[in-house]
Amino acid sequence: MTHTPDLSTAAWRKSSYSQGGDNNCVEVADGCTGLVPVRDSKTPTSRPLVFTAESWFTFVESVRGQEGA
């Protein structure tokens, strides 16, 4: 069973692609060993999606591979 980590004090950072927008991007919380919590900045109080670090890395690498395609 996977448990959502306590993110009450998490420091969320916005995607570098948000171009400074306040409510139009993905935010990621760092510091959760082996996990990557992700949320939509438009709904910061909603339950985040939590990925394994490995699956998040695979996703990001796949997206990077699509740039300019």
C-alpha positions as CSV (number, residue, x, y, z in Angstrom):
1,M,0.0,0.0,0.0
2,T,1.3,3.4,-0.9
3,H,0.8,6.3,1.5
4,T,0.7,10.0,0.5
5,P,3.6,11.7,2.3
6,D,2.8,14.6,4.7
7,L,3.1,17.6,2.4
8,S,1.8,20.2,4.9
9,T,5.2,21.9,5.0
10,A,6.4,21.0,1.5
11,A,8.2,23.6,-0.6
12,W,6.5,23.5,-4.0
13,R,8.4,24.7,-7.1
14,K,6.9,25.6,-10.4
15,S,7.8,24.2,-13.7
16,S,10.6,26.1,-15.5
17,Y,8.2,26.3,-18.5
18,S,5.5,28.3,-16.6
19,Q,7.1,31.6,-17.6
20,G,6.3,33.2,-14.3
21,G,2.6,32.6,-14.5
22,D,0.8,32.3,-11.2
23,N,-1.9,29.7,-12.0
24,N,-1.0,27.9,-15.2
25,C,1.6,25.3,-14.4
26,V,2.6,22.2,-12.7
27,E,4.3,22.3,-9.3
28,V,6.6,19.7,-7.8
29,A,7.6,19.2,-4.1
30,D,11.1,18.2,-3.4
31,G,12.5,16.3,-0.4
32,C,10.3,13.2,-0.4
33,T,12.8,10.4,-0.8
34,G,11.9,8.1,-3.6
35,L,8.7,10.0,-4.4
36,V,7.7,13.1,-6.5
37,P,4.5,14.8,-5.5
38,V,3.0,16.9,-8.3
39,R,0.0,19.3,-8.3
40,D,-1.8,21.8,-10.5
41,S,-1.1,25.4,-9.3
42,K,-4.7,26.3,-10.0
43,T,-5.9,23.8,-7.3
44,P,-3.1,23.8,-4.6
45,T,-5.3,22.3,-1.9
46,S,-6.3,19.3,-4.0
47,R,-4.6,16.0,-3.3
48,P,-1.4,15.8,-5.4
49,L,-0.4,13.0,-7.6
50,V,2.5,11.1,-6.2
51,F,4.9,9.3,-8.5
52,T,7.9,7.2,-7.8
53,A,11.1,9.0,-8.5
54,E,11.9,6.5,-11.2
55,S,8.6,6.9,-13.1
56,W,8.8,10.7,-12.8
57,F,12.3,10.6,-14.3
58,T,11.1,8.4,-17.2
59,F,8.2,10.8,-17.8
60,V,10.4,13.9,-17.8
61,E,12.9,12.3,-20.1
62,S,10.1,11.2,-22.5
63,V,8.8,14.8,-22.6
64,R,12.3,16.2,-23.3
65,G,12.6,13.7,-26.2
66,Q,9.5,15.2,-27.7
67,E,10.7,18.8,-27.8
68,G,11.1,20.1,-31.3
69,A,9.5,16.9,-32.7
